[in-house]
Amino acid sequence: MPYNLLKLKNNMALTPATIKPAKGSRQKTKRVGRGNASGRGTYSGRGGKGQTARSGGKKRTQIRGFKAYLQKIPKVRGFKSMYPRLETVTLAQLEKFGVEGQEITPVFLKEKGLIGNLQKGVKIVGSGEIKKKLIIRGCSISQKAAEMIKQTGGQVIFN
């Protein structure tokens, strides 16, 4: 039993004030530097004499031995851009999902399942053919894709 509930006097009410920890469940902290009778006498738990027995004499990372450890770690190669890659949509996909004269926006592409995340942004690339007249709004677009859309009579609007 974690608490000593049996020793409540005169059937007192069980309140936070009357509950006490069980005997022996709390351990007193050892007081250091209070003589030999305290259990941590003479060197106060610091071992023998020398640098580590003194204040401020604790060891830190040993630089000489640390170099060999650093040399074992493989180098991280390559480059990771801090800017996320735009989600790409091809003209062939627009031909399949777009309707003649419809406005293509990132929200429309998300609804059709062509892109996963709106925050990354969208780029329309010129792979495939397009015959429908579409209006592109709010998307990045490659030069080739823009030319192909304008040839069909569509528009590219940059916001």
N, CA and C atoms as a LAMMPS dump frame, in Angstrom:
ITEM: TIMESTEP
0
ITEM: NUMBER OF ATOMS
477
ITEM: BOX BOUNDS ff ff ff
-5.0000000000000000e+02 5.0000000000000000e+02
-5.0000000000000000e+02 5.0000000000000000e+02
-5.0000000000000000e+02 5.0000000000000000e+02
ITEM: ATOMS id mol type element x y z
1 1 1 N 0.853 -1.183 0
2 1 2 C 0 0 0
3 1 3 C 0.889 1.232 0
4 2 1 N 0.742 2.146 -0.991
5 2 2 C 1.66 3.266 -1.094
6 2 3 C 1.507 4.285 0.026
7 3 1 N 0.305 4.452 0.532
8 3 2 C 0.098 5.433 1.586
9 3 3 C -0.331 4.731 2.865
10 4 1 N 0.014 5.33 3.955
11 4 2 C -0.299 4.734 5.24
12 4 3 C -1.719 5.136 5.62
13 5 1 N -2.7 4.411 5.068
14 5 2 C -4.098 4.748 5.3
15 5 3 C -4.639 4.115 6.587
16 6 1 N -3.94 3.105 7.071
17 6 2 C -4.447 2.38 8.23
18 6 3 C -4.229 3.132 9.533
19 7 1 N -3.332 4.079 9.554
20 7 2 C -2.989 4.751 10.795
21 7 3 C -3.694 6.098 10.941
22 8 1 N -4.876 6.247 10.326
23 8 2 C -5.647 7.47 10.53
24 8 3 C -6.263 7.398 11.929
25 9 1 N -6.058 8.455 12.711
26 9 2 C -6.517 8.447 14.105
27 9 3 C -7.997 8.814 14.184
28 10 1 N -8.711 8.143 15.039
29 10 2 C -10.112 8.429 15.361
30 10 3 C -10.994 8.507 14.131
31 11 1 N -10.738 7.665 13.147
32 11 2 C -11.536 7.623 11.92
33 11 3 C -11.671 9.01 11.285
34 12 1 N -10.527 9.688 11.163
35 12 2 C -10.528 11.024 10.554
36 12 3 C -10.891 10.919 9.08
37 13 1 N -11.358 12.037 8.549
38 13 2 C -11.717 12.076 7.13
39 13 3 C -10.449 11.943 6.283
40 14 1 N -10.589 11.281 5.156
41 14 2 C -9.457 11.06 4.262
42 14 3 C -9.305 12.281 3.361
43 15 1 N -8.391 13.155 3.69
44 15 2 C -8.143 14.381 2.921
45 15 3 C -6.656 14.445 2.59
46 16 1 N -6.262 15.311 1.655
47 16 2 C -4.826 15.43 1.35
48 16 3 C -3.973 15.785 2.562
49 17 1 N -4.561 16.454 3.548
50 17 2 C -3.809 16.839 4.741
51 17 3 C -3.534 15.644 5.65
52 18 1 N -4.41 14.636 5.619
53 18 2 C -4.252 13.504 6.529
54 18 3 C -3.445 12.362 5.929
55 19 1 N -3.283 12.336 4.604
56 19 2 C -2.525 11.253 3.981
57 19 3 C -1.036 11.528 4.138
58 20 1 N -0.307 10.506 4.557
59 20 2 C 1.141 10.641 4.685
60 20 3 C 1.796 9.506 3.915
61 21 1 N 3.008 9.736 3.399
62 21 2 C 3.676 8.646 2.69
63 21 3 C 3.994 7.482 3.618
64 22 1 N 4.014 6.269 3.034
65 22 2 C 4.317 5.082 3.824
66 22 3 C 5.734 5.183 4.368
67 23 1 N 5.953 4.555 5.495
68 23 2 C 7.263 4.607 6.137
69 23 3 C 8.305 3.937 5.251
70 24 1 N 9.393 4.617 4.976
71 24 2 C 10.475 4.073 4.167
72 24 3 C 10.338 4.326 2.675
73 25 1 N 9.217 4.936 2.264
74 25 2 C 9.057 5.185 0.828
75 25 3 C 9.82 6.434 0.391
76 26 1 N 10.099 7.32 1.299
77 26 2 C 10.865 8.523 0.987
78 26 3 C 12.307 8.314 1.43
79 27 1 N 13.266 8.642 0.577
80 27 2 C 14.664 8.457 0.921
81 27 3 C 15.312 9.816 1.136
82 28 1 N 15.98 9.97 2.244
83 28 2 C 16.636 11.245 2.524
84 28 3 C 17.881 11.382 1.661
85 29 1 N 18.169 12.61 1.238
86 29 2 C 19.366 12.851 0.438
87 29 3 C 20.584 12.851 1.342
88 30 1 N 21.692 12.322 0.825
89 30 2 C 22.94 12.298 1.594
90 30 3 C 23.511 13.7 1.645
91 31 1 N 23.848 14.147 2.817
92 31 2 C 24.469 15.459 2.955
93 31 3 C 25.979 15.286 2.829
94 32 1 N 26.542 16.074 1.958
95 32 2 C 27.954 15.923 1.612
96 32 3 C 28.789 16.924 2.41
97 33 1 N 29.993 16.505 2.804
98 33 2 C 30.924 17.418 3.471
99 33 3 C 30.561 17.707 4.905
100 34 1 N 29.971 16.714 5.602
101 34 2 C 29.581 16.925 6.994
102 34 3 C 30.315 15.958 7.93
103 35 1 N 31.507 15.569 7.561
104 35 2 C 32.321 14.732 8.437
105 35 3 C 32.151 13.248 8.162
106 36 1 N 32.979 12.445 8.822
107 36 2 C 33.008 11.008 8.585
108 36 3 C 31.73 10.311 9.03
109 37 1 N 31.065 10.801 10.049
110 37 2 C 29.86 10.147 10.566
111 37 3 C 28.69 10.287 9.594
112 38 1 N 28.768 11.195 8.639
113 38 2 C 27.647 11.417 7.719
114 38 3 C 27.534 10.327 6.656
115 39 1 N 28.586 9.493 6.511
116 39 2 C 28.574 8.457 5.493
117 39 3 C 29.296 8.871 4.228
118 40 1 N 29.566 10.155 4.091
119 40 2 C 30.333 10.651 2.943
120 40 3 C 31.46 11.547 3.461
121 41 1 N 32.218 11.005 4.34
122 41 2 C 33.271 11.805 4.958
123 41 3 C 34.551 11.825 4.146
124 42 1 N 35.572 12.437 4.662
125 42 2 C 36.931 12.547 4.143
126 42 3 C 36.989 13.213 2.769
127 43 1 N 36.555 12.508 1.707
128 43 2 C 36.643 13.102 0.371
129 43 3 C 35.286 13.532 -0.176
130 44 1 N 34.21 13.386 0.598
131 44 2 C 32.852 13.806 0.227
132 44 3 C 32.368 13.182 -1.081
133 45 1 N 32.66 11.907 -1.279
134 45 2 C 32.161 11.197 -2.453
135 45 3 C 32.842 11.536 -3.752
136 46 1 N 33.979 12.246 -3.7
137 46 2 C 34.685 12.629 -4.925
138 46 3 C 35.854 11.696 -5.24
139 47 1 N 35.965 10.595 -4.53
140 47 2 C 37.072 9.687 -4.792
141 47 3 C 38.343 10.166 -4.122
142 48 1 N 39.477 9.902 -4.768
143 48 2 C 40.761 10.261 -4.183
144 48 3 C 41.138 11.702 -4.426
145 49 1 N 42.438 11.956 -4.325
146 49 2 C 42.925 13.318 -4.531
147 49 3 C 43.114 13.587 -6.021
148 50 1 N 43.517 14.768 -6.367
149 50 2 C 43.829 15.066 -7.763
150 50 3 C 42.855 16.055 -8.383
151 51 1 N 42.954 16.159 -9.72
152 51 2 C 42.199 17.179 -10.44
153 51 3 C 40.691 17.015 -10.272
154 52 1 N 40.195 15.785 -10.366
155 52 2 C 38.745 15.585 -10.304
156 52 3 C 38.192 15.802 -8.907
157 53 1 N 39.012 15.803 -7.896
158 53 2 C 38.563 16.061 -6.536
159 53 3 C 38.373 17.547 -6.292
160 54 1 N 38.947 18.372 -7.134
161 54 2 C 38.871 19.828 -6.965
162 54 3 C 37.622 20.376 -7.656
163 55 1 N 37.222 21.568 -7.247
164 55 2 C 36.087 22.205 -7.914
165 55 3 C 36.539 22.683 -9.293
166 56 1 N 35.707 22.47 -10.29
167 56 2 C 36.06 22.852 -11.657
168 56 3 C 36.995 21.882 -12.335
169 57 1 N 37.267 20.747 -11.716
170 57 2 C 38.237 19.819 -12.289
171 57 3 C 37.616 18.657 -13.027
172 58 1 N 36.366 18.803 -13.467
173 58 2 C 35.723 17.7 -14.19
174 58 3 C 36.236 17.63 -15.624
175 59 1 N 36.315 16.432 -16.161
176 59 2 C 36.831 16.243 -17.517
177 59 3 C 35.775 16.62 -18.536
178 60 1 N 36.202 17.182 -19.628
179 60 2 C 35.314 17.469 -20.751
180 60 3 C 35.74 16.591 -21.926
181 61 1 N 35.154 16.805 -23.101
182 61 2 C 35.487 15.995 -24.271
183 61 3 C 36.977 16.093 -24.558
184 62 1 N 37.615 14.976 -24.7
185 62 2 C 39.039 14.971 -24.978
186 62 3 C 39.238 15.189 -26.471
187 63 1 N 39.778 16.324 -26.847
188 63 2 C 39.868 16.71 -28.257
189 63 3 C 40.789 15.774 -29.035
190 64 1 N 41.876 15.337 -28.414
191 64 2 C 42.835 14.501 -29.154
192 64 3 C 42.211 13.173 -29.578
193 65 1 N 41.429 12.563 -28.689
194 65 2 C 40.784 11.31 -29.025
195 65 3 C 39.533 11.522 -29.865
196 66 1 N 39.046 12.736 -29.895
197 66 2 C 37.797 13.058 -30.57
198 66 3 C 37.98 13.125 -32.08
199 67 1 N 39.179 13.444 -32.547
200 67 2 C 39.429 13.613 -33.975
201 67 3 C 39.23 12.304 -34.738
202 68 1 N 39.714 11.211 -34.164
203 68 2 C 39.569 9.9 -34.808
204 68 3 C 38.089 9.542 -34.933
205 69 1 N 37.303 9.899 -33.922
206 69 2 C 35.857 9.643 -33.954
207 69 3 C 35.198 10.443 -35.075
208 70 1 N 35.599 11.7 -35.23
209 70 2 C 35.023 12.544 -36.284
210 70 3 C 35.372 12.017 -37.675
211 71 1 N 36.564 11.466 -37.826
212 71 2 C 36.99 10.96 -39.127
213 71 3 C 36.199 9.719 -39.549
214 72 1 N 35.653 8.998 -38.578
215 72 2 C 34.881 7.801 -38.894
216 72 3 C 33.484 8.128 -39.408
217 73 1 N 32.964 9.303 -39.07
218 73 2 C 31.603 9.672 -39.487
219 73 3 C 31.614 9.958 -40.989
220 74 1 N 30.745 9.31 -41.772
221 74 2 C 30.749 9.561 -43.221
222 74 3 C 30.292 10.977 -43.536
223 75 1 N 30.867 11.537 -44.593
224 75 2 C 30.528 12.903 -44.989
225 75 3 C 29.139 12.918 -45.615
226 76 1 N 28.38 13.946 -45.314
227 76 2 C 27.069 14.116 -45.919
228 76 3 C 27.285 14.831 -47.238
229 77 1 N 27 14.152 -48.331
230 77 2 C 27.267 14.719 -49.643
231 77 3 C 25.988 15.251 -50.265
232 78 1 N 26.175 16.059 -51.296
233 78 2 C 25.035 16.569 -52.051
234 78 3 C 24.531 17.886 -51.509
235 79 1 N 23.322 18.207 -51.919
236 79 2 C 22.735 19.495 -51.599
237 79 3 C 21.251 19.318 -51.358
238 80 1 N 20.728 19.939 -50.316
239 80 2 C 19.291 19.903 -50.044
240 80 3 C 18.794 21.331 -50.023
241 81 1 N 17.913 21.626 -50.938
242 81 2 C 17.385 22.986 -51.06
243 81 3 C 16.421 23.282 -49.923
244 82 1 N 16.43 24.538 -49.483
245 82 2 C 15.5 24.944 -48.437
246 82 3 C 14.12 25.276 -49.007
247 83 1 N 14.02 25.359 -50.329
248 83 2 C 12.746 25.652 -50.97
249 83 3 C 12.117 24.348 -51.455
250 84 1 N 10.84 24.115 -51.156
251 84 2 C 10.222 22.86 -51.601
252 84 3 C 10.034 22.837 -53.11
253 85 1 N 10.06 21.634 -53.687
254 85 2 C 9.86 21.474 -55.119
255 85 3 C 8.396 21.66 -55.463
256 86 1 N 8.128 22.345 -56.546
257 86 2 C 6.755 22.538 -56.981
258 86 3 C 6.175 21.214 -57.469
259 87 1 N 4.877 21.03 -57.255
260 87 2 C 4.202 19.842 -57.77
261 87 3 C 4.001 20.037 -59.267
262 88 1 N 4.303 19.019 -60.06
263 88 2 C 4.239 19.165 -61.519
264 88 3 C 2.986 18.518 -62.084
265 89 1 N 2.434 19.202 -63.088
266 89 2 C 1.269 18.702 -63.819
267 89 3 C 1.598 18.838 -65.296
268 90 1 N 1.346 17.798 -66.073
269 90 2 C 1.665 17.822 -67.506
270 90 3 C 0.455 18.293 -68.304
271 91 1 N 0.728 18.711 -69.546
272 91 2 C -0.361 19.118 -70.441
273 91 3 C -1.258 17.925 -70.772
274 92 1 N -0.685 16.74 -70.826
275 92 2 C -1.482 15.539 -71.094
276 92 3 C -2.511 15.317 -69.983
277 93 1 N -2.133 15.586 -68.744
278 93 2 C -3.071 15.45 -67.624
279 93 3 C -4.178 16.494 -67.714
280 94 1 N -3.805 17.726 -68.105
281 94 2 C -4.81 18.78 -68.262
282 94 3 C -5.788 18.439 -69.389
283 95 1 N -5.281 17.845 -70.451
284 95 2 C -6.132 17.42 -71.574
285 95 3 C -7.156 16.389 -71.099
286 96 1 N -6.726 15.512 -70.216
287 96 2 C -7.584 14.431 -69.734
288 96 3 C -8.659 14.949 -68.768
289 97 1 N -8.259 15.841 -67.819
290 97 2 C -9.17 16.257 -66.746
291 97 3 C -9.859 17.599 -67.006
292 98 1 N -9.304 18.429 -67.873
293 98 2 C -9.864 19.76 -68.104
294 98 3 C -11.049 19.723 -69.054
295 99 1 N -11.934 20.721 -68.905
296 99 2 C -13.095 20.879 -69.774
297 99 3 C -12.859 22.135 -70.611
298 100 1 N -13.333 22.135 -71.851
299 100 2 C -13.137 23.26 -72.788
300 100 3 C -13.566 24.58 -72.142
301 101 1 N -12.654 25.572 -72.122
302 101 2 C -12.951 26.903 -71.59
303 101 3 C -12.901 27.01 -70.073
304 102 1 N -12.475 25.956 -69.388
305 102 2 C -12.453 25.955 -67.917
306 102 3 C -11.208 26.657 -67.385
307 103 1 N -11.357 27.249 -66.193
308 103 2 C -10.224 27.899 -65.52
309 103 3 C -9.507 26.856 -64.66
310 104 1 N -8.207 26.72 -64.885
311 104 2 C -7.388 25.743 -64.139
312 104 3 C -6.647 26.501 -63.034
313 105 1 N -6.94 26.146 -61.78
314 105 2 C -6.28 26.745 -60.615
315 105 3 C -5.694 25.62 -59.76
316 106 1 N -4.819 25.954 -58.816
317 106 2 C -4.292 24.908 -57.929
318 106 3 C -5.393 24.168 -57.158
319 107 1 N -6.452 24.882 -56.765
320 107 2 C -7.551 24.25 -56.032
321 107 3 C -8.252 23.21 -56.915
322 108 1 N -8.469 23.542 -58.201
323 108 2 C -9.08 22.609 -59.15
324 108 3 C -8.211 21.355 -59.294
325 109 1 N -6.896 21.56 -59.399
326 109 2 C -5.977 20.425 -59.56
327 109 3 C -5.977 19.53 -58.318
328 110 1 N -6.104 20.144 -57.141
329 110 2 C -6.165 19.38 -55.885
330 110 3 C -7.442 18.541 -55.84
331 111 1 N -8.57 19.145 -56.262
332 111 2 C -9.843 18.425 -56.257
333 111 3 C -9.814 17.222 -57.194
334 112 1 N -9.127 17.359 -58.319
335 112 2 C -9.038 16.268 -59.288
336 112 3 C -8.009 15.212 -58.884
337 113 1 N -7.2 15.508 -57.846
338 113 2 C -6.206 14.544 -57.366
339 113 3 C -4.904 14.562 -58.144
340 114 1 N -4.665 15.634 -58.913
341 114 2 C -3.422 15.72 -59.692
342 114 3 C -2.248 16.183 -58.837
343 115 1 N -2.53 16.919 -57.765
344 115 2 C -1.474 17.359 -56.851
345 115 3 C -1.857 16.952 -55.439
346 116 1 N -0.856 16.885 -54.584
347 116 2 C -1.106 16.464 -53.214
348 116 3 C -1.187 17.62 -52.233
349 117 1 N -0.306 18.617 -52.389
350 117 2 C -0.199 19.666 -51.385
351 117 3 C -0.271 21.032 -52.058
352 118 1 N -1.196 21.859 -51.614
353 118 2 C -1.354 23.192 -52.204
354 118 3 C -0.221 24.14 -51.801
355 119 1 N 0.342 23.939 -50.614
356 119 2 C 1.375 24.858 -50.123
357 119 3 C 2.658 24.81 -50.95
358 120 1 N 2.949 23.687 -51.569
359 120 2 C 4.184 23.565 -52.352
360 120 3 C 4.142 24.391 -53.623
361 121 1 N 2.943 24.62 -54.157
362 121 2 C 2.818 25.324 -55.426
363 121 3 C 2.745 24.338 -56.583
364 122 1 N 2.34 24.849 -57.743
365 122 2 C 2.117 23.989 -58.904
366 122 3 C 2.867 24.54 -60.098
367 123 1 N 3.458 23.657 -60.892
368 123 2 C 4.071 24.044 -62.157
369 123 3 C 3.517 23.153 -63.259
370 124 1 N 3.085 23.788 -64.325
371 124 2 C 2.576 23.057 -65.473
372 124 3 C 3.719 22.949 -66.475
373 125 1 N 4.034 21.717 -66.868
374 125 2 C 5.144 21.466 -67.797
375 125 3 C 4.586 21.001 -69.136
376 126 1 N 5.389 21.204 -70.194
377 126 2 C 4.913 20.995 -71.553
378 126 3 C 5.113 19.615 -72.119
379 127 1 N 4.915 18.556 -71.35
380 127 2 C 5.014 17.214 -71.927
381 127 3 C 3.609 16.736 -72.275
382 128 1 N 3.46 16.234 -73.459
383 128 2 C 2.148 15.816 -73.938
384 128 3 C 1.554 16.874 -74.866
385 129 1 N 0.375 16.603 -75.387
386 129 2 C -0.293 17.534 -76.298
387 129 3 C -1.592 18.003 -75.681
388 130 1 N -2.02 19.188 -76.087
389 130 2 C -3.279 19.731 -75.596
390 130 3 C -4.052 20.305 -76.776
391 131 1 N -5.357 20.036 -76.805
392 131 2 C -6.213 20.538 -77.876
393 131 3 C -7.338 21.394 -77.321
394 132 1 N -7.542 21.351 -75.988
395 132 2 C -8.621 22.113 -75.363
396 132 3 C -8.189 23.532 -75.071
397 133 1 N -9.146 24.438 -75.13
398 133 2 C -8.905 25.851 -74.833
399 133 3 C -9.099 26.039 -73.323
400 134 1 N -7.994 26.246 -72.589
401 134 2 C -8.049 26.356 -71.126
402 134 3 C -7.517 27.708 -70.667
403 135 1 N -7.939 28.12 -69.461
404 135 2 C -7.435 29.347 -68.828
405 135 3 C -6.649 28.896 -67.588
406 136 1 N -5.372 29.223 -67.571
407 136 2 C -4.492 28.833 -66.456
408 136 3 C -4.335 30.04 -65.544
409 137 1 N -4.635 29.87 -64.236
410 137 2 C -4.52 30.972 -63.278
411 137 3 C -3.845 30.488 -61.985
412 138 1 N -2.865 31.257 -61.507
413 138 2 C -2.235 30.973 -60.209
414 138 3 C -1.258 29.819 -60.214
415 139 1 N -0.757 29.422 -61.371
416 139 2 C 0.204 28.317 -61.454
417 139 3 C 1.47 28.81 -62.157
418 140 1 N 2.608 28.24 -61.777
419 140 2 C 3.825 28.466 -62.554
420 140 3 C 3.694 27.63 -63.819
421 141 1 N 4.338 28.066 -64.889
422 141 2 C 4.196 27.341 -66.147
423 141 3 C 5.486 27.454 -66.934
424 142 1 N 5.868 26.377 -67.592
425 142 2 C 7.082 26.411 -68.41
426 142 3 C 6.776 27.173 -69.706
427 143 1 N 7.837 27.647 -70.342
428 143 2 C 7.686 28.459 -71.553
429 143 3 C 7.031 27.65 -72.679
430 144 1 N 7.444 26.407 -72.819
431 144 2 C 6.894 25.545 -73.868
432 144 3 C 5.395 25.298 -73.638
433 145 1 N 5.017 25.044 -72.376
434 145 2 C 3.616 24.795 -72.048
435 145 3 C 2.771 26.039 -72.299
436 146 1 N 3.307 27.214 -71.962
437 146 2 C 2.572 28.474 -72.183
438 146 3 C 2.323 28.69 -73.673
439 147 1 N 3.329 28.414 -74.504
440 147 2 C 3.174 28.578 -75.957
441 147 3 C 2.105 27.625 -76.494
442 148 1 N 2.11 26.378 -76.031
443 148 2 C 1.152 25.388 -76.527
444 148 3 C -0.281 25.758 -76.134
445 149 1 N -0.453 26.306 -74.92
446 149 2 C -1.789 26.71 -74.475
447 149 3 C -2.278 27.908 -75.286
448 150 1 N -1.386 28.857 -75.562
449 150 2 C -1.768 30.035 -76.359
450 150 3 C -2.09 29.656 -77.806
451 151 1 N -1.445 28.623 -78.34
452 151 2 C -1.73 28.159 -79.706
453 151 3 C -3.141 27.6 -79.834
454 152 1 N -3.628 26.973 -78.748
455 152 2 C -4.987 26.41 -78.78
456 152 3 C -6.041 27.488 -78.542
457 153 1 N -5.612 28.715 -78.187
458 153 2 C -6.563 29.797 -77.92
459 153 3 C -6.822 29.997 -76.441
460 154 1 N -6.053 29.326 -75.608
461 154 2 C -6.22 29.492 -74.146
462 154 3 C -5.46 30.702 -73.65
463 155 1 N -5.547 30.923 -72.33
464 155 2 C -4.885 32.07 -71.703
465 155 3 C -4.052 31.601 -70.518
466 156 1 N -2.987 32.365 -70.232
467 156 2 C -2.193 32.154 -69.028
468 156 3 C -2.219 33.449 -68.244
469 157 1 N -2.825 33.413 -67.057
470 157 2 C -2.963 34.612 -66.218
471 157 3 C -2.099 34.422 -64.984
472 158 1 N -1.179 35.387 -64.759
473 158 2 C -0.306 35.349 -63.57
474 158 3 C -0.866 36.302 -62.533
475 159 1 N -1.021 35.833 -61.311
476 159 2 C -1.523 36.702 -60.219
477 159 3 C -0.361 37.24 -59.447
